[in-house]
């Protein structure tokens, strides 16, 4: 059974590109969310194994707070994919136990390698 990945990204074209990439790599897309509220709604439906997370989201929300809530409320960890991954941001998200960080522009092999490594090591 393929792992289910939620994509949290406010730029529609990037979200669709990422969706295609993940599906081609054998992952199932649990849904695409543009902001924190949509991400939490998707997680409440269950069956989300992991989320890819941008830092800047729609509706005035951000990936740091969203990742923390996903972890605290649903035990969903994140792979951050963003152009805004400075040291301060990386430190802020540590309580959410992120599986890694990938800088934009998207590097397909790095994303797939991060996900594959996580799921190989996950119980």
C-alpha positions in Angstrom: 0.0 0.0 0.0 1.6 3.3 -1.0 2.3 6.0 1.6 -0.1 8.9 1.5 1.5 12.4 1.2 -0.3 15.6 1.8 1.0 18.6 -0.1 0.9 22.0 1.7 1.7 24.6 -1.0 -0.1 27.8 -1.9 1.3 28.0 -5.5 -1.0 25.8 -7.5 1.4 25.0 -10.3 4.1 24.0 -7.9 1.6 21.8 -6.0 0.5 20.1 -9.2 4.1 19.5 -10.2 5.0 18.1 -6.8 1.9 15.9 -7.0 2.9 14.5 -10.4 6.5 13.9 -9.1 5.3 12.0 -6.0 2.7 9.9 -7.9 5.4 9.0 -10.5 7.6 7.8 -7.5 4.8 5.6 -6.2 3.3 7.7 -3.5 -0.4 8.4 -3.1 -1.5 12.0 -2.8 -3.8 12.5 0.3 -4.7 16.0 -0.9 -3.4 19.5 -1.6 -3.8 22.3 1.0 -3.1 26.0 0.4 -3.2 27.1 4.0 -3.2 25.8 7.6 -7.0 25.3 7.9 -7.1 23.1 4.7 -4.1 21.1 5.9 -5.7 20.4 9.3 -9.0 19.4 7.7 -7.2 16.9 5.4 -5.3 15.5 8.4 -8.5 15.1 10.4 -9.8 12.8 7.6 -7.0 10.5 8.5 -4.7 8.5 6.3 -1.9 11.1 5.9 1.5 9.5 6.5 3.5 12.7 5.9 3.2 16.2 4.5 5.4 18.3 2.2 5.4 21.8 3.6 6.1 25.3 2.2 6.9 28.1 4.7 4.7 30.8 3.2 1.1 29.7 2.8 -2.2 31.4 1.7 -4.5 33.2 4.0 -1.8 34.7 6.2 -0.8 31.2 7.6 2.7 29.7 7.6 4.3 26.4 7.4 6.0 26.6 10.8 2.7 26.9 12.7 1.0 24.4 10.4 3.7 21.8 10.9 3.6 22.2 14.6 -0.2 21.7 14.7 0.0 18.8 12.3 2.5 17.1 14.6 0.8 18.0 17.9 -2.8 17.1 16.8 -2.3 14.3 14.3 1.4 13.1 14.6 2.0 14.0 10.9 5.6 14.9 10.2 6.8 17.2 7.4 9.4 17.5 4.7 9.9 21.2 4.3 10.2 22.4 0.7 10.7 26.1 0.6 12.9 29.0 -0.5 12.6 30.4 3.0 14.7 27.9 5.1 17.0 30.0 7.1 18.5 28.8 10.4 15.9 30.6 12.5 13.0 28.9 10.7 14.7 25.5 10.9 15.1 25.9 14.7 11.4 27.0 15.0 10.1 23.8 13.4 12.3 21.4 15.4 9.5 20.5 17.9 7.5 19.2 14.9 10.3 16.7 14.2 10.6 17.4 10.4 12.1 14.7 8.3 14.2 17.2 6.4 14.5 20.4 4.4 14.7 20.9 0.6 15.4 24.3 -0.8 13.4 25.6 -3.8 13.7 25.5 -6.7 12.5 21.9 -6.4 15.2 19.2 -6.9 13.2 16.1 -7.7 15.9 13.6 -6.6 16.4 15.2 -3.3 12.7 15.2 -2.5 12.3 11.5 -3.4 15.5 10.5 -1.6 14.3 12.3 1.6 10.9 10.6 1.5 12.3 7.1 0.6 14.9 7.3 3.4 12.2 8.4 5.9 9.8 5.5 5.0 12.6 3.0 5.0 13.5 3.9 8.5 10.0 4.5 9.9 8.5 1.7 12.0 
